[in-house]
Amino acid sequence: MTQDDQSRRPGADIPDRRGRTGLDRIGRDLDRNPDVVVRDVEVRSDGWHVLRANTFDYRRRDGRWETQMRETYDRGNGAAILLFDRARRTVLLTRQFRFPAYVNDHPDGLLVEVAAGLLDGDDPVSAIRREAQEETGVRVGTVTHLFDLFMSPGSVTERVHFFAAEYSPSDRVDDGGGLDDEGEDIEVLEMDVDDAVAGIADGRIRDAKTVILLQWVAAHVFAPTAGPASSGRPEIERPDIHLRPADPTEHDRLVEIWRSAVTATHDFLTPADIDHYAERIAGEYLGAVALTVAEVDGRAVGFAGLADGTLEMLFVDDDHRGTGVGSALLADALRRHPDLAVDVNEQNPAAVAFYLRHGFTVAGRSATDPDGRPFPLLHLVAGRQQEVNALG
């Protein structure tokens, strides 16, 4: 093939039938990893999505270099959302025909899924609101970003942004069902959350993104209605928890609790970040709030700090997470301030879920922390106050 022929390839130097060019340039200039040198990118198919053959040199762990070729399937990035009704213990799902599943031994190809779709040039939040309404008929307001995952990293480039949001029957603005001009024929299913989770085990729900989000909502939002024996999970021993005002002489212990909690849950912080904030906790923050300590067997294992109706801090030693200490501290703070407000790191989905589970709602969002560092915060308020489009 001559250079002139190559320059006329659709999708490379002239538009393909979807108007795309430069498809053979994607990935050629990557240099983030010094152990990978990209040599060539060949477009093998540019139908609805793009199949590429990528040739690169890879330095193995023993220091030897070898040339490898991997095909990648590029369909863009996507987003998925689980809609749940806390009061009625329901989740809103969809069912639609999936030919790839049908051809790979699924009985009828009809998969039960959460609402999801490709970004198609939109930001993830706008895209998932669009997809949720198109598929389920629900106009979604406040959403909570949970995490981003690569679903099939051996061959598919797609990164999926995972979200959760509350809904109620009044949020249904149309019947949903998808877009006719895209060939969609989507059935909307409202399921009891326990029945949906049981569907994972009995094979009714076999879509990976849906399994992930159902397991998240079961663990972080809904308390199980079945006992430990039927759920298959060991019963957690609940200790006797004593709450008391903090003594200024025990601030060192509170910093230890803070460090234990943050190290276990804030994986987005570097060790240097943790050291930086530990110094500020000891030198500035503890003395600026009214502190309550949670004690188990005579030892401080958690603490909360209040200032003017705002929960400035609530931390539990990692060894006592999940034993009711955090819930006890939060309940005490709510008794003092029923309209309690709290800021939570958006990158800590377990903490976000903890407050949502206790009835808080998202009232706003900041892209950075108060110091301007790139740690986005969700502003939560107690009770089911009117929600706003915090993330729009």
N, C-alpha and C positions, 0 to 999 in steps of 0.2 A: 504494500500500500504506500503510495507516494505521500509526501508531506501535504500536497494539495488535497489529496483525498482525505487525509486525517483532519485537515482544517475545516472540512465540510461536514464533519460528523454531527448529526443532530444531538443537542444536549451538551456538546463541547464548545465549538466556536460559532455554531448557528443554532437558533432556538429549536427545541424539540416541539412536539405537538402541544405541550403545556407551557411553551414559552420560556423554557429553562435553558440556560447556557452555563458553561464552566463546571459541569457536573464532574469532570475528570480532574478538577483542581482540589476538590474537597479532601483534606488529609495530607496533601503533598508537603505542606510546609510545617507540619507538626514537629516540634523540637523540645517539648516539655520534659521528655524522658531521655536522658543521655544514653540509655541502653537501647534505644530504638532509632533507626535511621530509615525513613521512608524512601524507597527507590522508585516506585511506580504506582499509579492508580489507573485502572482500566475500567471504564463503564461497560458492563456486560448486558444490562437491561435498564431502560428508562421508561417503563410503562407507567403505571400509577405511582409506583415508588421506584427507588434506584438500587440496583444490585451492582456492586463494585468488586473487582479483584484487586487487592492491595498487596504489593510486594515490599518487604522491608527486611532490613538486617536487624537481628536481635542478639544482644549479648547475654548469654546464659549466666547462671549464678557461678559457674566454674570459670568464667572469664572468656569462654570460647564464643566467637561470633558465628551465627549461621543465618542463612537467608530463608525466610518463610513467606508463604502466601496465604492470605486469609480473605474469604469473601465476606462482605458486610452488606446487610440489607438496611437501607435508610428509608424510613417512613416518617421521619420527623419525630418530634417529642409530643407527649400526650399528657393528659390529666384525668384523674378519676376521683369520684366523690361518693361518700356514703352519707345519705340523708337519714336522720333518725329522729323519732319523736320520743322524747324522754318520758313524758307523762303516760303515753299509751304503750310504751315499750315495743315500738314497731320500727322497722326499717323499710325504706322504699327502694325496691330493686326493679330490674327489667328482665325480660326474656326475649331473645331474638335468635334467628337462625344464623349459625356460623359454619360455613362450608368447610373451612380447614379442620374444624373439630369433627364434623360429620365424616369427612374422608379418612379420619384417623380413629375410627372405631367408636365415636360417640353414637349412642343409639339413634337419635333423631336430629342431632346438630343444634338443638334448641338449648342455649346456655342461659342460666340465671346469672345476672351481672349487676354491678353497680353502674350508675351513669358514668360515661367516660367518652373521650374522643381526642382527636389530635388538636394541637394548638392552632394550626393553620394561620400562623403569623400573629396571633393574639398573645398577650401575657397569660400565664397559667390561671390566674384568678378569673379574668374575663372569659377565658375559654371554658372553664368548668361551669361557670354560671350559664353560659350559652348552651352547653351540652346538657346540663341538668334540666333546663326548661324544655329544650327540644325533645328530650327522651321521656321525662317524667311529668312535664307540665307544671313543675314547681318553680316559682320565681325565688331564687336563693338570694338571701341577703348576706349576713355575716358568715364567712367561712373560716375554718381553722386549717392552716397548712401543717401537715404532719411530718412528711419526709419525702425524699425523691429516691427512686429506685430504678436500677437497670434490670429489666425483667428477663432478658435472654442475652446476656453480654457476650456469649460465644459467637454470635453472628448478627444480632440485631442492635443497631445503634440507639434505639429509642430509650429515652429517659422519661419516666412517668412521675408526675407530681401528684402526691396523694393528699386529699382533703377530706374533711368531715364538716357537716353542718346540721343544725337542728331544723326541723320543718314542722308544720302543723297543717291540718286539713284546709285552713283558710289560705295557705300559701299556694294552693293549686289554682293556677290561672287558666289552664287549658288541659286538654286530654293527653298531651305529650304524644308519644308514639313514633317520634323521629320525623325525618324529612322524606316526603314521597319522591322528590326529584333526585334523591340519593339512593333510592331503592330500599329505604329503611321501613321495616314493619315491626315495631317494638311494642310488646305488651308490658304494661306497668303492673308490678306486683307489690302489694303492701303485705309484709310478713311480720309476725311476732319475732322479736329478736332471738328468743331461745329456739324457736323452730328453725330460723335461718342458720344459726350456729350448728344446730343438730344436722342440718342439711349438708354441712361439710363432711361429717363423719359417714352419713349414709349415701353419699354420692350425688345428691340432688344439685349441689353447688360445687362446680369443678373449675371455675375460673380463678386464676391465681390472684389477680388484684382484688377480687371480691372476697376471697378467703382471708387475705391480709387485712382488709378493712373491717370485716366482721370480727376477726379475732381482736383487732384493736378496740373496737367499740365494746366488745364483751368484757375486755380486761380493764378498760379505763372509764367507761361511762355507766354501764348497767351492772348492778350487783346481781349475781346469779340467783335465780329463784329456787333452784335445786340445791340440795345439800352437798357436802363434800364428796360423799360416797357416789352420788349419781354424776357429779361433774368430773370425777376422776382426779381432782386436785386435792392435795393434803390440806387438812384444816390448819389454819395459822393460829398458833397460841397467842391469845391477847393478854398482854401483861397488865398488871395494875399500874395505872398512870396517875401520878400526882402532879398537879400544876401549882406553881408558886411564883412569886416575884423573883427576879434574878438578883443575885448579890454581886456588887461591882467587883468583888475579889475573884469571881469565877469567869471573867471575860476570856481568859486563856482557854478554858474548857469550851466556851461557846465558839471560839475561833476554830478549835479542833473539830467540833461538830460541823461547822460551816464547811471546812475543808473536806471532811469526809463526804458530806452530801454533794458538794459541787464536783468533786473528783468522780463520783459515781454517776452523775446525771448530766453534767455539762461537758459533753465530749467535744464541743465546739471551742472550748477554751484551751489554750496552751498552758503548760506548766508556768510560764512567765506571767500569763494573764492571771492565773490563780494566785501566784505570789503577790502580784500587784494589788488584787482586790482583798487578799487576806490582810495586808497592811492597812488598807483603808477600813476594813471591818473593825479591826482592833483600835485604830487611832481615831476614826471619825464616826462610824455608823452606830456602834453599840451604845455610845454615850448620848445619842440624839433621839433615842426611842424609848418607849416604856416596854421593858422586856418581861416576858413570861417564860419560865423554864418548865419543860416536861421532864419529870424524874421517874425512873424505873429502878426499883431496888436501891434507892438512895443515891443514884447516879444520874446526872443530867444527860439526856439523850436527844433532846430537841429544844428549840426555842422559837419564839415569835416576837416580833417588834412592831408596836403600834405607834402612830403619830397622826393626830388629827383625823381619825377615821380612815386612815390608810394603813394597810398591812404592808409595812416596809420590808419585812423579812419573815420567812418561816422555813426553818431547816431542821432536818431530822438526820441523826447519825445513820450512816448506811446500814449498820447492823440491825437497826430498828425500823427500817422502811417497811411499809406494808403491815405493821402491827397495830395501827390505830393511833399512833402518836401524833402524826400530822393532823388527822381528823379531830383529835381532841383539842389541839392548839387552835385550829380554825374555828371549831364550835365555840370555844371560849372567846375568841375575837369577835365572832358574830353576835354573841350575847351582849357584848359591850357596844358594838356598832353594827346594827342590822343592815345598814346601807354601805357596808364595807367596800372599799376599792383596793385593788392590788394590781401591780404590773408584773408580768410574767415573761420570761424569755421565750420568744416564739420558737427558738431552736431546741427547746426542752419540751417535747410533746407530752411526756409523762406528767409534768407539772401543769401544763395547760389542761390535760384531761382531768387531773385531780380537782381543779377548781370548777370545771364544767360539770363534773359529777356532783359537786356540792351546790349546784344551782347558780353559779356565776355565768354572766354573759359578756361577750366582747363588746366594749363601747368605743374602742378606738385602737389605733396602731401607730407606733413610731418606728421609723426605719433604723434608728440608732439608739444607743443607750444615752443617759443624761450627759455622758462625757463625749458624745459624738462618735463613739466607737461602733463598728458595724455589727452590733448585736440587737436585732429588732425586738421590740417589746409590744406585747398585747396588753391593752388597758382593760381590765375586767372589773365588773361591778356585781355585787351580790343581788340576788333576786332576779326575777324575769322582767326587768325594765325594758322599755322600748329599745330594740336593737337598731343600730345604724349600719350603714354600708361601710364598715370600718376598713375593709381591705380593697375597696373598689378604686 
